[in-house]
Amino acid sequence: MQSGRSAAPVVAIVGATGAVGIELLGCLERRNFPMSELRLFASARSAGKTLPFRGKPLAVRELTEDGLNGVNIGLFSAGSSTSKRFAPVAVSKGAVVVDNSSAFRMDAGVPLVVPEINPASVREHKGIIANPNCAAIISITPLWPIHRTNRIRRLTLSTYQAASGAGAAAMEELRESTRAYLDGREYRNTVLPHPYAFNLFSHNTRIDPATGYNEEETKVIQETRKIFGDSEIRVSATCVRVPVLRAHCVSLTFECERPISAAAVREILAGAPGVKLVDDPEKNYFPMPKDASGQDPILVGRIRQDLSDPSGHSVAMFVAGDQLLKGAALNAVQIAEQLL
Ligand SMILES: NC(=O)c1ccc[n+]([C@@H]2O[C@H](COP(=O)([O-])OP(=O)(O)OC[C@H]3O[C@@H](n4cnc5c(N)ncnc54)[C@H](OP(=O)(O)O)[C@@H]3O)[C@@H](O)[C@H]2O)c1
């Protein structure tokens, strides 16, 4: 995007019909994002469909190189291969691309941004800005204000990831397989590798034989280091897909350089951007996907001292965040707002 441009930008959503794309439309509308034009792109399958925006139906077009002419901001959410092919094209035509896929996240010249954590990195872009992995965003947004106060040197986390993280088709598979299970019908899963109804399984990404970690876990580990700008932070992750339609949860245990109490963590998080405390031990009320769904903030609770560390340096907590919003669309639109 050319600097000094005064008119409202032409914005394109690539992957507009997907689980994230629909939320991108919602975020642009809700946040009243200034635009002179909004173009919606998807695959040839969706050409001719319409999606509602600001009270009117907007046509979805098949993504082509020519369609990107004149685009100032491209919000890409159509998978890595589409991003690899079309994001450089959009950039060559003058656009800045905010990319939701994993295609460019670990590239040295590509900022990986969570606006609550490293907003200044946006200015270092060379045309592409990467939106981090959804489990990474949900996990580390609440950790950052703690890390700034008392450096986290070690983090262990386990995720409880919803169907929506695998896209619209996975959400449909969860709905359909649950109906079939309750009706006593056979169901053949085609989107995810294992039966999903009343089941859970290790994240459906390839395991690296060298480490034993799957790709999702590796992304969380590497992206945490890049976003925090701290290559020394020690992270171990276990990523699991659970039969929840929307919103990821994460159990986090972290060890700080200096002693830290649960009360201190609660106090830090009470005023932190992008998070909301839901921490009521008396009522046993803590973050749940049901409450996080459709919400911008990441819910944080179950904040307690880690009893396995008698030195008092470690705290455990539990978070829930809508990964279609803060884990994807909202974070991307927040980044785009910084480009205005
Ligand atoms: N779901 C999440 O929570 C989440 C979070 C962070 C990042 N992401 C990333 O965001 C991207 C989209 O995820 P999603 O969950 O929204 O997936 P999805 O529901 O499966 O949607 C995929 C979108 O990409 C479009 N598309 C597919 N192939 C295309 C092509 N060749 N050309 C143009 N458009 C194409 C689809 O269009 P059709 O409808 O026409 O097929 C659809 O709009 C992925 O890279 C994913 O890794 C997802």
The ligand as an ORCA input file, in Angstrom:
! r2SCAN-3c Opt
* xyz 0 1
  N     -10.159    -21.694     11.144
  C      -9.324    -21.073     11.952
  O      -9.559    -20.948     13.160
  C      -8.073    -20.467     11.434
  C      -7.299    -19.709     12.315
  C      -6.128    -19.139     11.864
  C      -5.764    -19.315     10.544
  N      -6.529    -20.058      9.714
  C      -6.115    -20.201      8.325
  O      -7.012    -19.474      7.510
  C      -7.177    -20.125      6.264
  C      -8.653    -20.412      6.012
  O      -9.143    -21.229      7.043
  P     -10.692    -21.537      7.219
  O     -10.805    -22.228      8.510
  O     -11.518    -20.315      6.974
  O     -10.938    -22.596      6.025
  P     -12.273    -22.943      5.233
  O     -13.469    -22.747      6.074
  O     -12.038    -24.281      4.646
  O     -12.318    -21.854      4.056
  C     -11.370    -21.842      3.005
  C     -11.620    -20.641      2.095
  O     -10.609    -20.620      1.096
  C     -11.242    -20.601     -0.176
  N     -10.407    -21.293     -1.157
  C     -10.018    -22.578     -1.148
  N      -9.266    -22.839     -2.240
  C      -9.175    -21.679     -2.937
  C      -8.552    -21.299     -4.146
  N      -7.843    -22.173     -4.875
  N      -8.678    -20.016     -4.578
  C      -9.390    -19.129     -3.860
  N     -10.021    -19.429     -2.705
  C      -9.904    -20.690     -2.247
  C     -12.547    -21.308      0.031
  O     -13.435    -20.993     -1.004
  P     -14.644    -21.992     -1.412
  O     -15.713    -21.779     -0.384
  O     -15.029    -21.491     -2.756
  O     -14.092    -23.377     -1.404
  C     -12.958    -20.698      1.371
  O     -13.450    -19.389      1.185
  C      -6.278    -21.358      6.324
  O      -5.026    -21.028      5.780
  C      -6.150    -21.616      7.801
  O      -4.961    -22.305      8.114
  C      -7.684    -20.634     10.124
*
